[in-house]
Amino acid sequence: MIILRFTSGLGNQMFQYNLYSLLRERFGKDNVKADLTWFDRFSEHQGYELERIFGENGAFEITKATDREITRCSGRIPNHVKGKAGDIWQFVLRIPHRLMRAFDRHERIRIEQTGFEDNTDIYRQIEAIDPQKDHYITGFFIEEIYFRDRLDKLQECFSFDEPSDDKNRDYLARIDSCDSVSIHVRRGDYLSAEYASSFLSLGEDYYRRAVTLMMERYDRPRFFIFSDDKAYIEKAFDYIEDKVIVTGNSGQDSFRDMQLMSRCKSNIIANSTFSVWAALLNKNDGKTVAYPSAYMKEKDTQQMTLPGWVRI
């Protein structure tokens, strides 16, 4: 059996699902399952969202692994307890985990992508999977090699239902009626102590260069700006005359911003898997996607080969 662990926010969950569905196509649906137990302990962003957003889509399907299957493939007992109690229980679980390492002779293979190793080696390990053996896979798998030949399938799988509220329907109508360009600015959590040491908060220079690029490609572009820091963008983008600052989609409705961005004619994305997916789901012919050369403080963004993607 092959089990893939899902973690983190919506954009990362979508990349993990891409690999999950690829493995199912290659090795059969019954041989590949999802470990969703991370969300029992942690609630990053909106928690596990895939089924809530895409579950009614006939192209989307996911099979959850049982605790017994996860233990067999990973060599670790799942922890479903949140908060401090969960930390205590995780400490207690060290005892059976040590015993399992000492006496369990079950053959299992772990594939762990941290994001800083050579992805070529990780990809080769995935290509060499023997479905007759138990595998446990962790990571984000955001690299182009995993999705570039599957975009049509993914766009079908990750199709949004039409919003029922007047606000978002109005945004979509305005986006569809002009040469719309989305700008995504992520600041909030990237400025926190937890993320600031690893993730860059993109500066104004990147966005000015990207806006200039779009001004060269469209006669009359209208910029739709999405951010978690309204006060900042009102000041930082005061040089753009024709702009719409999109507000109102928060909490359980945050995914609507991804939907709106994906409908724009072109995209200026942040170093965020959320806006990367907005661009990947953009079906407009001749689109331009401006993306940053620097993603994290110690690692540059991969160079994309998809048509219309421009590295800045």
C-alpha positions as CSV (number, residue, x, y, z in Angstrom):
1,M,0.0,0.0,0.0
2,I,1.1,3.6,-0.7
3,I,0.0,6.3,1.8
4,L,0.5,10.0,1.2
5,R,0.4,12.4,4.1
6,F,-1.6,15.6,3.7
7,T,-0.7,18.7,5.7
8,S,-0.8,22.5,5.7
9,G,-3.0,25.1,3.9
10,L,-5.2,24.8,0.8
11,G,-2.5,25.4,-1.8
12,N,-0.2,22.7,-0.4
13,Q,-3.1,20.3,0.0
14,M,-3.8,20.7,-3.7
15,F,-0.2,19.9,-4.7
16,Q,-0.3,16.9,-2.4
17,Y,-3.6,15.8,-4.0
18,N,-2.0,16.1,-7.4
19,L,0.7,13.5,-6.5
20,Y,-2.0,11.4,-4.7
21,S,-4.1,11.2,-7.9
22,L,-1.0,10.6,-10.1
23,L,-0.1,7.6,-7.9
24,R,-3.7,6.3,-8.1
25,E,-3.6,6.5,-11.8
26,R,-0.3,4.6,-11.9
27,F,-0.8,2.0,-9.2
28,G,-4.6,1.7,-8.9
29,K,-7.1,3.4,-6.6
30,D,-7.1,0.5,-4.0
31,N,-3.3,0.7,-3.5
32,V,-3.1,4.5,-2.7
33,K,-4.7,6.2,0.3
34,A,-4.5,9.5,2.1
35,D,-3.3,10.2,5.7
36,L,-5.4,13.1,6.9
37,T,-4.6,12.8,10.6
38,W,-2.3,15.8,10.6
39,F,-5.4,18.0,10.6
40,D,-6.7,16.3,13.8
41,R,-3.8,17.9,15.7
42,F,-3.2,21.1,13.8
43,S,-5.5,23.8,12.3
44,E,-3.2,25.8,10.0
45,H,-5.3,28.3,8.0
46,Q,-8.7,26.7,7.5
47,G,-7.7,23.1,8.2
48,Y,-8.4,20.4,5.7
49,E,-10.4,21.9,2.9
50,L,-10.3,19.8,-0.2
51,E,-13.5,17.8,0.3
52,R,-15.5,20.9,1.5
53,I,-14.5,22.9,-1.6
54,F,-14.2,20.2,-4.3
55,G,-16.0,17.2,-2.8
56,E,-19.1,17.7,-4.9
57,N,-17.0,17.7,-8.1
58,G,-17.3,14.3,-9.8
59,A,-13.7,14.4,-10.8
60,F,-12.5,14.7,-7.2
61,E,-12.2,11.6,-5.0
62,I,-10.1,10.7,-2.0
63,T,-9.9,7.5,0.2
64,K,-8.7,8.0,3.7
65,A,-6.3,5.5,5.3
66,T,-7.2,3.8,8.5
67,D,-5.1,4.2,11.7
68,R,-4.0,0.6,11.3
69,E,-2.9,1.2,7.6
70,I,-1.0,4.4,8.6
71,T,0.8,2.6,11.4
72,R,1.8,-0.3,9.1
73,C,3.1,2.0,6.4
74,S,4.7,4.7,8.5
75,G,5.8,2.8,11.6
76,R,4.1,5.4,13.8
77,I,0.8,5.5,15.6
78,P,-1.4,8.4,14.5
79,N,-2.1,11.1,17.1
80,H,-5.6,12.6,16.9
81,V,-5.4,14.8,20.0
82,K,-5.2,18.6,19.6
83,G,-3.3,21.2,21.7
84,K,-1.2,20.6,24.8
85,A,-2.9,17.3,25.4
86,G,-1.8,16.2,22.0
87,D,1.8,17.2,22.8
88,I,1.6,15.1,25.9
89,W,0.2,12.1,24.1
90,Q,2.9,12.5,21.4
91,F,5.5,12.3,24.2
92,V,3.8,9.1,25.5
93,L,3.8,7.6,22.0
94,R,7.6,7.6,22.0
95,I,7.5,4.4,24.0
96,P,5.6,2.2,21.5
97,H,7.4,3.9,18.7
98,R,10.7,2.9,20.2
99,L,9.5,-0.7,20.7
100,M,8.3,-0.8,17.1
101,R,11.6,0.3,15.8
102,A,13.4,-2.3,17.9
103,F,11.2,-5.3,17.3
104,D,9.0,-4.6,14.2
105,R,10.6,-6.3,11.2
106,H,7.9,-5.2,8.8
107,E,9.4,-3.8,5.5
108,R,8.3,-0.3,4.8
109,I,9.8,2.5,2.7
110,R,9.6,6.2,3.6
111,I,9.9,8.9,1.0
112,E,10.3,12.3,2.7
113,Q,10.6,15.6,0.7
114,T,11.8,18.5,2.9
115,G,12.1,21.0,0.1
116,F,15.8,21.6,0.3
117,E,17.2,18.3,-1.1
118,D,17.7,17.5,-4.8
119,N,14.1,16.9,-6.1
120,T,15.5,14.8,-8.9
121,D,16.4,12.1,-6.4
122,I,12.9,12.3,-4.8
123,Y,11.2,12.0,-8.2
124,R,13.3,8.9,-9.0
125,Q,12.2,7.3,-5.7
126,I,8.6,8.0,-6.6
127,E,9.2,6.6,-10.2
128,A,10.7,3.5,-8.7
129,I,7.9,2.7,-6.2
130,D,7.1,-1.0,-5.9
131,P,3.3,-1.2,-5.2
132,Q,3.8,-4.6,-3.6
133,K,5.7,-2.9,-0.7
134,D,4.4,-0.4,1.8
135,H,5.3,3.2,1.2
136,Y,4.7,6.3,3.3
137,I,5.2,9.6,1.5
138,T,5.5,13.1,3.0
139,G,6.2,16.5,1.4
140,F,4.6,19.2,-0.7
141,F,5.7,18.3,-4.2
142,I,5.2,21.7,-5.7
143,E,7.7,21.2,-8.5
144,E,6.5,21.5,-12.1
145,I,7.6,18.0,-13.0
146,Y,4.7,16.6,-11.0
147,F,1.9,18.6,-12.6
148,R,2.9,20.1,-15.9
149,D,1.4,17.2,-18.0
150,R,-1.7,17.0,-15.9
151,L,-3.1,20.5,-15.9
152,D,-6.3,19.7,-17.9
153,K,-7.2,16.9,-15.4
154,L,-6.4,19.1,-12.4
155,Q,-8.4,22.0,-13.7
156,E,-11.4,19.7,-14.0
157,C,-10.8,18.2,-10.6
158,F,-10.3,21.6,-8.9
159,S,-13.3,23.3,-10.5
160,F,-15.2,25.7,-8.2
161,D,-18.9,26.0,-7.8
162,E,-20.4,29.3,-8.8
163,P,-20.7,31.6,-5.8
164,S,-24.2,32.3,-4.6
165,D,-23.5,35.7,-2.9
166,D,-23.9,38.9,-4.8
167,K,-20.5,40.3,-3.8
168,N,-18.5,37.5,-5.5
169,R,-20.8,37.3,-8.4
170,D,-20.3,41.0,-9.0
171,Y,-16.5,40.6,-8.7
172,L,-16.6,37.8,-11.3
173,A,-18.7,39.9,-13.7
174,R,-16.3,42.8,-13.4
175,I,-13.3,40.4,-13.9
176,D,-14.8,38.8,-17.0
177,S,-15.7,42.2,-18.6
178,C,-12.2,43.7,-18.9
179,D,-8.5,43.0,-19.3
180,S,-8.3,41.9,-15.6
181,V,-5.0,41.2,-13.9
182,S,-4.8,39.8,-10.4
183,I,-2.2,40.8,-7.9
184,H,-1.7,38.6,-4.8
185,V,0.1,40.1,-1.9
186,R,0.7,37.8,1.1
187,R,2.0,39.5,4.2
188,G,0.2,38.5,7.5
189,D,1.7,35.2,8.5
190,Y,4.9,35.8,6.5
191,L,5.7,38.7,8.8
192,S,5.2,36.5,11.9
193,A,8.1,35.0,13.9
194,E,7.1,31.5,12.8
195,Y,7.5,32.3,9.1
196,A,9.7,35.3,8.9
197,S,12.9,33.3,9.2
198,S,12.1,31.2,6.1
199,F,9.6,33.0,3.8
200,L,10.2,36.3,2.0
201,S,7.6,39.0,2.2
202,L,7.9,40.3,-1.4
203,G,8.9,43.9,-1.7
204,E,7.4,46.7,-3.8
205,D,10.1,46.3,-6.5
206,Y,8.8,42.9,-7.6
207,Y,5.3,44.2,-7.9
208,R,6.2,47.3,-9.8
209,R,8.2,45.3,-12.3
210,A,5.3,42.9,-12.7
211,V,2.8,45.7,-13.1
212,T,5.0,47.3,-15.8
213,L,5.1,44.0,-17.6
214,M,1.3,43.8,-17.6
215,M,1.0,47.4,-18.7
216,E,3.2,46.5,-21.8
217,R,1.0,43.5,-22.7
218,Y,-2.5,45.1,-22.2
219,D,-3.8,48.5,-23.5
220,R,-6.1,49.0,-20.6
221,P,-5.5,46.5,-17.8
222,R,-7.5,46.7,-14.6
223,F,-5.8,45.3,-11.6
224,F,-7.7,43.3,-9.0
225,I,-5.6,43.2,-5.8
226,F,-5.9,40.5,-3.2
227,S,-4.2,40.7,0.2
228,D,-4.5,40.0,3.9
229,D,-3.2,43.5,4.6
230,K,-5.6,46.1,3.1
231,A,-3.9,49.1,4.7
232,Y,-0.5,48.1,3.2
233,I,-1.8,47.7,-0.4
234,E,-3.8,50.9,-0.4
235,K,-0.5,52.7,0.1
236,A,1.9,50.4,-1.8
237,F,-0.2,50.4,-5.0
238,D,-1.3,54.0,-5.0
239,Y,0.5,54.4,-8.4
240,I,-2.1,52.1,-10.1
241,E,-5.0,54.2,-11.3
242,D,-7.4,51.4,-12.5
243,K,-7.5,49.0,-9.6
244,V,-10.0,47.1,-7.5
245,I,-9.1,46.1,-4.0
246,V,-10.9,42.8,-3.4
247,T,-12.2,42.3,0.2
248,G,-14.6,40.2,2.1
249,N,-13.5,36.6,1.5
250,S,-12.1,35.4,4.8
251,G,-12.3,32.3,7.0
252,Q,-14.2,29.5,5.3
253,D,-14.7,31.7,2.2
254,S,-11.0,32.4,1.7
255,F,-10.9,30.0,-1.2
256,R,-13.1,32.3,-3.2
257,D,-10.1,34.6,-3.7
258,M,-8.4,31.8,-5.5
259,Q,-11.4,31.4,-7.7
260,L,-11.6,35.1,-8.5
261,M,-7.8,35.2,-9.3
262,S,-8.1,32.2,-11.6
263,R,-10.7,34.0,-13.7
264,C,-8.5,37.0,-14.3
265,K,-7.0,37.3,-17.8
266,S,-3.4,37.3,-16.3
267,N,-1.9,36.9,-12.8
268,I,0.8,38.5,-10.7
269,I,1.4,35.9,-8.0
270,A,3.1,35.9,-4.6
271,N,5.5,33.3,-3.3
272,S,2.4,31.4,-2.1
273,T,1.0,28.1,-3.3
274,F,-2.4,29.7,-2.9
275,S,-1.8,32.1,-5.8
276,V,0.3,29.6,-7.7
277,W,-2.9,27.5,-8.0
278,A,-4.9,30.5,-9.0
279,A,-2.6,30.8,-12.0
280,L,-2.5,27.1,-12.7
281,L,-6.3,27.0,-12.8
282,N,-6.4,30.0,-15.1
283,K,-7.8,28.8,-18.4
284,N,-7.6,32.0,-20.4
285,D,-5.7,31.7,-23.7
286,G,-2.6,33.9,-24.0
287,K,-2.4,34.6,-20.2
288,T,0.7,36.0,-18.6
289,V,1.8,34.9,-15.1
290,A,4.4,36.9,-13.4
291,Y,6.1,35.0,-10.6
292,P,9.0,35.9,-8.2
293,S,12.5,34.5,-8.6
294,A,12.9,34.3,-4.8
295,Y,10.4,32.1,-2.9
296,M,12.1,31.5,0.4
297,K,15.0,33.2,2.0
298,E,17.4,30.3,1.4
299,K,15.9,28.9,-1.9
300,D,14.9,30.5,-5.2
301,T,11.7,29.7,-7.0
302,Q,11.9,26.9,-9.6
303,Q,12.0,28.1,-13.2
304,M,8.7,27.4,-14.8
305,T,8.5,26.2,-18.4
306,L,4.7,26.6,-18.8
307,P,3.7,29.0,-21.6
308,G,3.2,32.6,-20.5
309,W,5.0,32.3,-17.1
310,V,7.6,35.1,-16.6
311,R,10.1,35.0,-13.8
312,I,10.9,38.3,-12.1
